[in-house]
Amino acid sequence: MNARPPASGRAWAGNIALAALLVLAAALLLPLHGDAWWTAPPRPFRWWLAIAALLAYVGACAPFLWRGASTSVRAPTHPDAAEGTMLVVWASQTGFARLLAERSVEMLRSGAVSTALLPIDAVDAGMLARSRRALFIVSTTGEGDPPDHALAFLRRTMSEAPVLAGLEYALLALGDREYRDYCAFGRQLDGWLREHGARPLFDRVEVDNADQAALRHWQYEVGRVGGLADLPDWTPPAYEPWRLEARVMLNPGGPGAPVHDLALVPEHGPLPRWTAGDIAEIGPRHAPHHVHAWLDAAGLDPDARIVGPRGEEPLAVLLSRMQLPEPRRLRGLSAQALADRLDPLPHREYSIASTPDEGQVRLLVRRMSHPDGTPGLGSGWLCEHAVTGGTIDLRVRPNPGFHPPPMDRPLVLVGSGTGIAGLRAHLQARAAAGAHGAWLLFGERSPGHDRFYADDLRRWQAEGVLERVDLAFSRAPAEPAYVQHRLQAAADTLRGWIDRGASILVCGNAGAMAPAVDIALGDILGVARRDELRAAGRYRRDVY
């Protein structure tokens, strides 16, 4: 819910004050005149009487008027009292962070997520300690300074040491790389929250000069946290057409959902450049049978020609990329009128498993299912409905927070499931650079079915790119384990690698694996050292 008082209450109070003011004015001014209306100027002592009375009235009302004015922009003392309310906190110098906070609240409320929108100066340590979830959207101004209204929070609240172990949060940091201390306040706030026990829902998102790709990533992650999968992007990606060259299922007969290795190349022009750790934004499509069933229900011709963002095309082709409401709500519209009203499907994000020197974008996609067994929108499109040789809408998005550390340093790679895709790209990049000294810890379900990229891993071991590999399978008959158990079993070895300057990269599930690995690293290295690695860029994550 919004923390602002209801407009109806403020209007009622304003009407009472206005009525009282009019009555007072009439009582004071009417006696100033003779029988005829305003036939002579008022006597001087009457002016002073009127002014004195008016000032007395305003003085009496001032506390109430001020209270009403302040509560219209500030939050109640305890907006987190409602169970399950998510705090959305903004710190803004120019208004952009506040706008993004309001957009985030609007998005969450569309999915029935209770929210409280607050400026950061209305938040204190006690409120955060009582809250369960919070989003922070904060800007940095000048040479690393917080917005003016955040100074009190910085000096008062961030000087305290609250216990925030019950708080999960996400943070969007706005900045400009032309300044030396890029996103300094956001990074400072993130460090303070972690230091006092708060747990990130996903890693900090940094936005350079209103970069739209980073903002889409924030929207994607907030939507995921709020259980919102199909809201339109604030700014849809500028996709390019790519061709699906190949699709191979890697775990036939396995206990988990099918996992596919996909290879894609641009339909036109050269292969773009990207860096290990970068992301593919995919424009999903509805299955053809779903679109035609919808058109039948709406009474429209799938072959009707319409003009859309991509020029003239059949209605069914355009609808495959659009969000489709209940068809009965749109009966009676022409094909073009329908096309003009619909929003595009939101993008999906996948870690790129390859590097440009391999000549293709490779993705590792698990087919997800809804409770009724129907496939998820993005994974269903890529794993089932897209035709080999057909077109995929794709845009490569930089992900600098997961780019490679220096190649001359050791590297520890930790992941599970399809998270091995992002780790594979880093290993390929190190192989191309002739780098050695990498250690992979990877977890999946079945040792007999879920050994993704096994041939690549064996080759890199033979070449010395991979110095060590530890695998964990949760359904292994002899020794079931998760990847964090492998870390804990090799605690002394891990400390030695970190002492030699190793970095840690983690890729995979944000709900279970990533928090468990984070806790294990804190146990093995100590929380302070783990957080020092994070601050130094030697502990990076790409989790989803």
C-alpha positions in Angstrom: 0.0 0.0 0.0 1.1 3.6 -0.5 2.2 5.4 2.7 0.6 8.7 1.8 -2.6 9.7 3.6 -5.9 9.3 1.5 -6.7 12.3 -0.6 -10.2 12.3 0.7 -9.1 13.0 4.2 -6.8 15.9 3.1 -9.7 17.4 1.1 -12.1 17.2 4.0 -9.6 18.9 6.3 -9.0 21.6 3.7 -12.7 22.3 3.2 -13.2 22.7 7.0 -10.3 25.1 7.2 -11.5 27.1 4.2 -15.1 27.4 5.7 -13.7 28.5 9.0 -11.5 31.1 7.3 -14.5 32.5 5.4 -16.6 32.7 8.5 -13.8 34.6 10.3 -13.3 37.0 7.4 -17.0 37.8 7.3 -17.2 38.3 11.0 -14.3 40.7 11.0 -14.9 42.6 7.8 -18.6 43.1 7.7 -18.7 45.5 10.7 -16.2 47.7 9.0 -18.9 49.2 6.7 -21.9 51.4 7.0 -25.4 50.6 5.7 -24.2 50.9 2.1 -21.8 48.2 0.8 -18.2 49.5 1.0 -19.2 53.2 0.8 -16.3 54.3 2.9 -12.8 53.0 3.8 -12.5 51.0 7.0 -11.3 52.7 10.1 -7.6 52.0 10.8 -8.1 50.2 14.1 -10.4 47.7 12.4 -7.6 46.7 10.0 -5.3 45.9 12.9 -8.1 44.0 14.6 -8.7 41.9 11.5 -5.0 41.2 11.0 -4.5 40.3 14.6 -7.5 38.0 14.6 -6.4 36.4 11.4 -2.8 35.8 12.6 -4.2 34.3 15.8 -6.3 31.9 13.7 -3.4 30.9 11.5 -1.3 30.4 14.6 -3.9 28.1 16.1 -4.3 26.1 12.9 -0.6 25.9 12.0 0.2 22.7 13.8 -2.7 20.9 12.1 -2.0 22.4 8.7 1.7 21.5 9.0 0.9 18.0 10.1 -1.4 17.6 7.1 1.2 19.0 4.7 4.0 16.8 6.0 2.0 13.6 6.0 1.1 14.1 2.4 4.8 13.4 1.4 6.1 11.5 4.4 5.3 8.0 5.5 3.5 6.9 8.6 5.8 6.1 11.5 5.5 2.3 10.9 4.5 1.6 7.2 6.0 -1.8 7.6 3.3 -2.9 10.1 1.3 -4.7 7.5 2.5 -8.2 7.2 4.1 -8.8 3.7 4.4 -5.1 2.7 7.4 -4.4 0.6 9.2 -1.1 1.2 10.2 0.8 -1.9 12.7 3.4 -0.9 14.0 6.2 -3.1 16.8 8.8 -2.9 16.7 11.2 -5.8 18.4 14.5 -6.7 16.7 15.2 -10.0 13.5 13.0 -9.6 14.6 10.2 -11.8 15.1 7.7 -9.0 11.7 8.6 -7.6 10.1 8.0 -11.0 11.7 4.6 -11.2 10.5 3.8 -7.7 7.0 4.8 -8.6 7.2 2.6 -11.7 8.4 -0.3 -9.6 5.5 0.2 -7.2 3.0 0.3 -10.0 4.4 -2.9 -11.4 4.3 -4.7 -8.1 0.8 -3.5 -7.3 -0.4 -4.8 -10.7 0.5 -8.2 -9.3 -1.2 -7.6 -5.9 2.1 -7.1 -4.1 1.5 -4.7 -1.1 4.0 -1.9 -1.2 4.9 1.3 0.8 6.7 4.0 -1.2 9.0 6.1 0.9 11.7 8.7 0.5 14.9 7.6 2.2 14.7 10.3 4.8 11.5 8.8 6.1 13.2 5.5 6.8 15.1 4.6 10.0 17.0 1.5 11.2 14.1 0.3 13.3 11.8 0.3 10.3 14.3 -1.7 8.3 14.8 -4.2 11.1 11.1 -4.8 11.3 10.6 -5.2 7.5 11.0 -8.3 5.5 11.5 -7.0 2.0 12.7 -3.7 0.6 13.7 -2.2 -2.7 16.1 0.7 -2.8 16.4 3.0 -5.8 19.1 5.5 -5.1 21.2 8.0 -7.2 24.7 9.4 -6.7 25.3 13.1 -7.4 28.4 15.1 -7.9 31.6 13.4 -6.9 30.1 10.4 -5.1 27.6 12.3 -2.9 24.2 11.1 -1.9 21.1 13.2 -2.8 20.6 16.1 -0.5 17.6 14.6 1.3 19.5 11.4 1.9 22.2 13.1 4.0 20.2 12.6 7.2 19.8 8.9 6.5 23.5 8.6 5.8 24.6 10.4 9.0 22.0 9.1 11.3 20.8 5.7 10.2 24.0 4.4 8.5 26.0 5.3 11.6 24.0 2.8 13.6 24.5 -1.0 13.7 21.0 -2.6 13.5 20.4 -6.3 13.2 18.9 -6.7 9.7 19.1 -10.5 9.4 15.3 -10.6 8.7 15.5 -8.2 5.7 15.8 -9.2 2.1 16.4 -6.4 -0.3 17.3 -5.3 -3.8 19.2 -2.2 -4.8 19.2 -0.1 -8.0 22.1 2.3 -8.1 22.0 5.2 -10.6 25.2 7.0 -11.7 27.3 8.3 -14.5 30.7 6.6 -15.4 32.1 10.0 -16.4 32.4 10.7 -12.6 35.2 9.2 -10.6 33.0 7.7 -7.8 30.4 6.0 -10.0 27.3 4.8 -8.1 29.2 5.5 -4.8 26.2 6.1 -2.6 24.4 3.0 -4.0 27.5 0.9 -3.3 27.9 2.4 0.1 24.3 1.6 1.0 24.6 -1.9 -0.4 27.7 -2.6 1.7 26.0 -1.3 4.9 23.0 -3.5 4.4 25.1 -6.6 3.8 27.3 -5.7 6.7 24.4 -5.8 9.1 22.9 -9.0 7.9 20.4 -8.1 5.2 20.3 -10.6 2.3 20.1 -9.4 -1.3 17.2 -10.8 -3.4 19.6 -10.4 -6.4 22.8 -8.5 -6.9 23.0 -4.7 -7.1 22.0 -3.3 -10.5 24.0 -0.3 -11.6 22.7 2.1 -14.2 25.1 4.2 -16.2 23.4 7.4 -17.3 19.8 5.9 -17.5 21.0 2.9 -19.6 17.8 1.2 -20.8 19.3 -2.3 -20.8 20.2 -2.1 -17.1 16.7 -0.7 -16.3 15.1 -3.6 -18.2 17.2 -6.0 -16.1 16.0 -4.3 -12.9 12.4 -4.6 -14.1 13.0 -8.2 -15.0 14.4 -9.1 -11.6 11.8 -7.1 -9.6 9.1 -8.8 -11.6 10.6 -12.2 -10.8 10.8 -11.5 -7.1 7.1 -10.3 -7.2 6.0 -13.3 -9.1 5.2 -11.2 -12.2 6.3 -12.9 -15.4 4.4 -11.2 -18.2 4.4 -7.5 -17.7 5.4 -5.3 -20.7 8.9 -3.9 -20.6 9.3 -0.3 -19.8 11.5 0.0 -22.9 11.4 -3.0 -25.2 14.8 -4.1 -26.5 15.8 -3.3 -30.0 16.0 -6.9 -31.2 17.9 -8.1 -34.2 16.8 -11.2 -36.1 19.0 -14.3 -35.4 18.7 -17.8 -36.9 18.4 -20.8 -34.7 21.1 -23.0 -36.1 20.8 -26.0 -33.8 19.0 -27.3 -30.7 20.1 -30.4 -28.8 18.6 -31.9 -25.6 21.4 -32.7 -23.2 19.6 -34.7 -20.5 17.2 -37.2 -22.2 15.6 -39.4 -19.6 16.9 -37.4 -16.7 14.9 -36.7 -13.5 14.7 -33.0 -14.1 13.1 -30.9 -16.8 14.6 -31.1 -20.3 17.7 -28.9 -20.9 18.6 -27.8 -24.4 21.8 -26.4 -25.9 21.0 -23.8 -28.5 23.2 -22.2 -31.2 22.2 -19.0 -32.9 23.8 -16.7 -35.5 22.7 -13.3 -36.9 20.5 -13.5 -40.0 22.2 -10.3 -41.4 25.5 -8.7 -40.9 28.6 -9.8 -38.8 28.6 -11.4 -35.4 28.5 -8.7 -32.7 31.2 -8.6 -30.1 30.5 -9.5 -26.5 32.4 -10.4 -23.3 32.2 -13.5 -21.2 29.4 -12.9 -18.7 27.1 -11.0 -21.0 23.4 -11.7 -21.4 21.1 -12.5 -24.4 17.8 -10.7 -24.2 15.3 -12.9 -26.1 11.9 -11.8 -27.5 9.6 -14.8 -26.9 6.7 -15.8 -29.0 3.4 -17.7 -28.4 3.1 -21.1 -29.9 1.3 -20.9 -33.3 -1.6 -23.1 -32.2 -2.2 -20.8 -29.2 -2.3 -17.7 -31.5 -4.8 -19.4 -33.9 -7.0 -20.5 -31.1 -7.1 -17.0 -29.8 -7.9 -15.6 -33.2 -10.7 -18.1 -33.7 -12.2 -17.0 -30.3 -11.9 -13.3 -31.3 -13.4 -14.0 -34.8 -10.4 -12.5 -36.7 -8.6 -13.6 -39.9 -5.0 -14.7 -39.1 -3.9 -13.7 -42.6 -5.3 -10.1 -42.4 -2.6 -7.6 -43.3 -1.8 -5.0 -40.6 0.9 -2.4 -40.2 2.9 -2.7 -37.0 6.3 -1.7 -35.6 8.0 -4.0 -38.2 6.0 -2.8 -41.2 3.3 -4.7 -42.9 2.8 -8.4 -41.9 0.0 -10.9 -41.2 -2.0 -10.4 -38.0 -1.1 -13.8 -36.7 2.7 -13.0 -37.0 2.3 -9.8 -35.0 0.1 -11.4 -32.3 2.7 -14.1 -31.7 4.9 -11.3 -30.2 2.1 -9.6 -28.2 0.3 -10.0 -24.9 -3.1 -11.4 -25.6 -6.0 -10.4 -23.3 -9.3 -12.3 -23.1 -10.5 -12.4 -26.8 -14.1 -11.5 -25.9 -13.0 -8.1 -24.6 -11.8 -7.2 -28.1 -14.6 -8.5 -30.2 -15.8 -6.0 -32.8 -12.4 -4.4 -33.3 -10.8 -4.5 -36.8 -7.5 -6.3 -37.2 -5.6 -3.0 -37.4 -7.4 -1.5 -34.4 -6.5 -4.7 -32.4 -2.9 -4.5 -33.5 -2.6 -0.9 -32.4 -3.9 -1.7 -28.8 -1.6 -4.5 -27.8 1.7 -4.5 -25.9 4.7 -6.6 -26.8 5.6 -9.6 -24.7 8.3 -9.0 -22.1 11.8 -10.1 -22.8 13.6 -13.1 -21.2 17.2 -13.2 -20.2 19.8 -16.0 -20.6 23.5 -16.2 -19.9 25.6 -16.5 -23.0 27.6 -19.8 -22.9 30.0 -18.9 -25.7 32.5 -16.3 -26.8 32.5 -14.5 -30.1 35.6 -16.5 -31.4 33.3 -19.5 -31.5 31.2 -17.8 -34.1 27.8 -18.2 -32.5 25.7 -17.4 -29.4 25.1 -20.5 -27.4 22.4 -20.7 -24.7 21.5 -23.4 -22.2 17.8 -23.4 -21.6 15.7 -25.6 -19.2 12.1 -26.0 -20.3 10.1 -24.7 -17.4 6.4 -25.6 -16.9 3.3 -24.0 -15.4 1.4 -26.0 -12.8 -0.9 -27.3 -15.5 2.1 -28.7 -17.4 2.1 -26.1 -20.2 5.6 -24.8 -21.0 6.8 -21.4 -19.8 6.6 -18.6 -22.3 10.3 -18.1 -23.0 11.6 -21.6 -22.5 8.6 -23.1 -24.3 9.4 -20.9 -27.3 13.1 -21.7 -27.4 12.9 -25.4 -26.5 9.7 -26.5 -28.4 8.0 -24.0 -30.7 10.8 -22.2 -32.5 11.8 -24.0 -35.6 15.4 -24.9 -36.3 16.4 -22.5 -39.1 13.8 -20.1 -38.1 14.1 -16.5 -36.6 14.7 -15.7 -33.0 14.5 -12.1 -31.7 17.7 -11.5 -29.8 19.8 -8.6 -28.4 23.1 -9.0 -26.6 23.2 -7.0 -23.4 26.5 -6.1 -21.6 26.7 -7.4 -18.0 29.8 -5.7 -16.7 29.2 -6.9 -13.1 30.0 -10.5 -14.3 32.9 -9.8 -16.7 36.2 -11.7 -16.3 38.7 -10.8 -13.7 42.4 -10.6 -14.8 43.4 -13.7 -16.7 46.7 -14.0 -14.9 45.0 -14.7 -11.6 43.4 -18.0 -10.4 39.7 -18.3 -10.8 37.1 -20.3 -8.8 33.8 -21.0 -10.7 30.8 -22.1 -8.8 27.4 -22.9 -10.3 24.4 -25.2 -10.6 22.0 -26.3 -13.3 21.9 -24.1 -16.4 24.2 -21.6 -14.5 27.1 -23.6 -16.0 26.3 -21.6 -19.3 27.8 -18.4 -17.9 30.7 -20.3 -16.4 31.5 -22.1 -19.7 31.9 -18.7 -21.4 34.5 -17.7 -18.8 36.4 -21.0 -19.3 36.3 -20.6 -23.1 37.7 -17.0 -22.7 40.5 -18.3 -20.5 41.3 -21.1 -22.9 41.5 -18.6 -25.8 43.8 -16.4 -23.7 46.1 -19.3 -22.8 45.2 -18.9 -19.1 45.5 -21.7 -16.6 44.5 -22.2 -13.0 40.7 -22.4 -12.9 38.7 -24.5 -10.4 35.1 -25.5 -11.2 32.5 -26.6 -8.6 29.3 -27.6 -10.3 26.0 -29.1 -9.0 23.1 -30.8 -10.7 20.6 -33.7 -10.1 21.7 -36.9 -11.8 25.3 -38.1 -12.4 24.1 -40.2 -15.3 22.1 -37.5 -17.1 23.2 -34.0 -16.1 26.8 -33.6 -17.1 26.4 -30.5 -19.3 29.4 -29.6 -21.5 31.3 -32.7 -20.3 33.4 -32.9 -23.5 34.5 -29.3 -23.1 35.4 -29.8 -19.4 37.5 -32.8 -20.2 39.3 -30.9 -22.9 40.0 -28.0 -20.7 41.3 -30.3 -18.0 43.7 -31.9 -20.4 44.9 -28.5 -21.6 45.4 -27.3 -18.0 42.8 -24.5 -18.3 40.9 -26.4 -15.5 43.2 -27.3 -12.6 40.4 -28.9 -10.6 36.8 -30.0 -11.0 34.4 -30.9 -8.1 30.9 -32.2 -9.1 27.9 -32.5 -6.8 24.8 -34.5 -7.7 21.8 -34.2 -5.4 20.4 -37.5 -6.5 23.6 -39.5 -6.7 22.9 -43.0 -5.2 26.2 -43.1 -3.3 26.9 -39.6 -2.2 24.1 -37.1 -2.7 25.4 -33.5 -2.2 24.9 -29.9 -3.3 27.6 -27.6 -4.5 27.9 -25.8 -1.2 28.9 -29.1 0.4 31.8 -29.4 -2.0 32.9 -25.9 -1.1 32.8 -26.7 2.6 34.7 -30.0 2.1 37.5 -28.1 0.3 37.6 -25.1 2.8 41.3 -25.2 3.3 42.0 -25.4 -0.4 39.6 -22.5 -1.1 41.4 -20.3 1.5 44.7 -21.1 -0.2 43.3 -20.1 -3.6 42.0 -16.8 -2.2 45.4 -16.1 -0.6 47.0 -16.5 -4.0 44.7 -13.8 -5.5 41.8 -16.0 -6.9 38.5 -14.5 -7.8 35.1 -16.3 -7.3 32.4 -16.3 -9.9 29.0 -17.8 -9.1 26.2 -18.4 -11.7 22.9 -20.1 -11.2 19.7 -20.2 -9.2 19.1 -17.2 -6.9 16.5 -18.9 -4.8 18.5 -21.8 -3.2 22.1 -22.2 -4.6 23.4 -18.7 -4.5 22.3 -18.0 -0.9 23.7 -21.3 0.3 27.0 -20.6 -1.5 27.1 -17.1 0.0 26.7 -18.6 3.5 29.3 -21.2 2.9 31.8 -18.6 1.7 31.1 -16.6 4.9 31.7 -19.7 7.0 34.9 -20.6 5.2 36.5 -17.2 4.7 34.8 -15.2 7.4 32.0 -12.7 6.6 34.4 -9.7 6.6 36.8 -11.3 4.1 34.0 -12.5 1.9 32.5 -9.0 1.8 36.0 -7.5 1.1 36.2 -9.8 -1.9 32.8 -8.6 -3.1 33.8 -4.9 -2.7 37.0 -5.5 -4.6 35.2 -7.2 -7.5 36.8 -10.6 -6.7 33.4 -12.1 -5.8 30.9 -11.7 -8.6 27.5 -13.3 -9.2 25.1 -13.8 -12.1 22.1 -15.3 -10.4 18.5 -15.6 -11.5 
